[in-house]
């Protein structure tokens, strides 16, 4: 958000600096220097904003610093709007004595505000030094990601259709599926339940009986083929001494030996952005597995399926239906909805609607309600700013922030632009592009 604001401000300052009407502002002592300093400080701050935005979810002080920057940026944007309006009015209305006096007063007012904002921004720029931000060319610290395991949840809600489709693809002996290994990507946004679904099929009794070898690897970001290969070796043979090797060649040779001629299922959970070379290198030894071998991949990024040449077999995970979302919520709240009052049910259903079919949100909100037994406590949660609650911010917002941080700046700007429209607004693509 801050990065988008600063980018827009720098563009506007560059445009206004070149405008011939800036000559009037220059008549106020110190304004030209203030505009120059303002631009320089904004560029210095812009150089570290990617790192700052990546750290704000785990460092509260960085979040406060970014909020101060946003406030000053909004103020500056307002001042530039006023200046542009004054310039336009002057062009349209022409000259007379009264208007010249008014214009003089306006430009002095705007000039004073620019200088004050320059002072505020200078303090923000100075304060950034204490955070030791990295330049935008350096990736910031990772938001902590939970490592997944192959063990399934005790209870699953919904996803029966998707579960059956995946099982069909895993167990099929069709001659059409002769590729070895057949890669099946499960694609969906964070919090939809891709990992939960993968755990369910991985532990299905028919799947256990069908494959000679099953391996589960939590990949996460970055995609490190040596680390992944080590985990695969350990999953195939926990006593194998090669699992500690740093040589990709040794690890690949070991994997090849362990799976050659065997029908295997490899789950790669939470795959982000491997490059083509990394993926091609990792998949090589698996091509000598037996017919019917499968690689199940969970990812938020549709491009991963394209890179793996597996778009034909993609399974998209959408929002849970309200019925299943409600069941998941009440299960985690530890409540038998049939035994609760109608008033409590009504509040619960309104809370469920706020989850918008996001399985992770229903699960976390349900857990939050476990200790809340009265109607008033439930109503307080309903009327609160749910997404600002600490548990929700940590467990729901942060996983979604990972996806946001993974976007290019251009796509982030487009996403933030769409936020100005009201909730449930139906976009017309062509009109949106023209705005």
ABEGO torsion letter per residue (X at the ends): XAAAAAAAAAAAAAAAAABAAAAAAAABBGAAAAAAAAAAAAAAAAAAAAAAAAAAAABAAAAAAAAAAAAAAAAAAAAAAAAAAAAAAAAAAEBBAAAAAAAAAAAAAAAAAAAAAAAAAAAAAAAAAAAGBBBAABBBBBBBBBBBBABBBABBBEGAAAAAAAAAAAABABAABABOBBBBBBBBBBGAGAAAAAAAAAABAAAAAABABBBBBBAEOBBBAAAAAAAAAAAABAABAAAABABAAAAAAAAAAAABGBBBBBBBBGBBBBBAAAAAAAAAAAAABBBGBBBBBBBABAAAAAAAGAAAABBBBBBBBAAAAAAAAAAAAGBBAAABBAAAAAAAAAAAAAAGGBAAAAAAAAAAAAABABAAAAAAAAABBAAABAAAAAAAAAAAAAAAAABBAAAAAAAAAAAABBBGBBBBAAAAAAX
